[in-house]
């Protein structure tokens, strides 16, 4: 029974060391954040927004006098 507990403690220690080593290895100090130079001005943003809205807008025509189409 004592041998079984010792084995369980060894596995727990192994997984604890493995988890902590993965945490420290996965972190890096590389600064790969995007630069703030790509931020559009207010007018450029408004233009981008209007272009996106125009691309999403659907237009169609129908003759309501014949009664075949319901909207």
C-alpha positions as CSV (number, residue, x, y, z in Angstrom):
1,X,0.0,0.0,0.0
2,X,2.8,2.3,0.8
3,X,4.4,1.7,-2.6
4,X,1.1,2.6,-4.3
5,X,0.9,5.9,-2.5
6,X,4.5,6.6,-3.3
7,X,3.8,5.9,-7.0
8,X,0.8,8.2,-6.9
9,X,2.9,11.0,-5.4
10,X,5.5,10.5,-8.1
11,X,3.0,10.9,-10.8
12,X,1.5,13.9,-9.2
13,X,4.9,15.5,-8.9
14,X,5.7,14.6,-12.5
15,X,2.6,16.2,-13.9
16,X,3.0,19.2,-11.7
17,X,6.5,19.7,-13.0
18,X,5.4,19.1,-16.6
19,X,2.6,21.6,-16.3
20,X,4.8,24.3,-14.7
21,X,7.5,23.8,-17.3
22,X,4.9,24.1,-20.1
23,X,3.6,27.4,-18.6
24,X,7.1,28.9,-18.4
25,X,8.2,27.6,-21.8
26,X,5.1,28.9,-23.6
27,X,5.5,32.5,-22.4
28,X,7.7,34.7,-24.5
29,X,8.9,38.3,-24.4
30,X,8.5,38.8,-28.1
31,X,6.7,42.0,-28.8
32,X,4.8,41.1,-32.0
33,X,1.9,43.5,-31.3
34,X,0.6,45.4,-34.3
35,X,1.8,48.9,-34.7
36,X,-0.6,51.8,-34.2
37,X,0.4,53.2,-37.6
38,X,-2.4,51.3,-39.3
39,X,-5.2,53.1,-37.5
40,X,-7.3,55.1,-40.0
41,X,-8.4,58.6,-39.4
42,X,-12.0,59.5,-38.8
43,X,-12.7,60.3,-42.4
44,X,-10.9,57.1,-43.6
45,X,-12.9,55.0,-41.1
46,X,-16.2,56.6,-42.3
47,X,-15.3,55.8,-45.9
48,X,-14.5,52.2,-44.9
49,X,-17.8,51.9,-43.1
50,X,-19.8,53.3,-46.0
51,X,-18.1,51.0,-48.5
52,X,-18.8,48.0,-46.2
53,X,-22.5,49.1,-45.9
54,X,-22.8,49.5,-49.6
55,X,-21.5,46.0,-50.2
56,X,-24.0,44.6,-47.8
57,X,-27.0,46.5,-49.1
58,X,-29.3,44.6,-51.4
59,X,-31.7,46.5,-53.8
60,X,-34.5,45.1,-55.9
61,X,-37.6,46.4,-57.7
62,X,-41.0,44.9,-58.0
63,X,-44.4,46.0,-59.4
64,X,-46.8,46.1,-56.5
65,X,-49.8,46.8,-58.7
66,X,-50.2,43.3,-60.0
67,X,-50.4,41.7,-56.5
68,X,-48.1,38.8,-57.3
69,X,-45.4,40.0,-54.9
70,X,-45.7,40.6,-51.2
71,X,-43.1,42.4,-49.2
